[in-house]
Amino acid sequence: MQAIIYDFLFIITSLFILFKVIGYGIYEIKEMKNKVGGITVITFSTLVVIFFIIMIILK
């Protein structure tokens, strides 16, 4: 039971951080006119969170 709670907390925390990073990526694209940097940040962080969630589920 305790492991399920920790897994859920890790997933919620990682999704919260993902939304913050997506916000930063949008800021990079809109305000700094850095499309490549913003898209790279959003893509890389999304992939990391997806693989993290897969590893949590498969463990």
Secondary structure in CASP SS format (residue, H / E / C, confidence):
PFRMAT SS
TARGET T0000
AUTHOR 0000-0000-0000
METHOD secondary structure of the structure
MODEL  1
M C 1.00
Q H 1.00
A H 1.00
I H 1.00
I H 1.00
Y H 1.00
D H 1.00
F H 1.00
L H 1.00
F H 1.00
I H 1.00
I H 1.00
T H 1.00
S H 1.00
L H 1.00
F H 1.00
I H 1.00
L H 1.00
F H 1.00
K H 1.00
V H 1.00
I H 1.00
G H 1.00
Y H 1.00
G H 1.00
I H 1.00
Y H 1.00
E H 1.00
I H 1.00
K H 1.00
E C 1.00
M C 1.00
K C 1.00
N C 1.00
K H 1.00
V H 1.00
G H 1.00
G H 1.00
I H 1.00
T H 1.00
V H 1.00
I H 1.00
T H 1.00
F H 1.00
S H 1.00
T H 1.00
L H 1.00
V H 1.00
V H 1.00
I H 1.00
F H 1.00
F H 1.00
I H 1.00
I H 1.00
M H 1.00
I H 1.00
I H 1.00
L H 1.00
K C 1.00
END
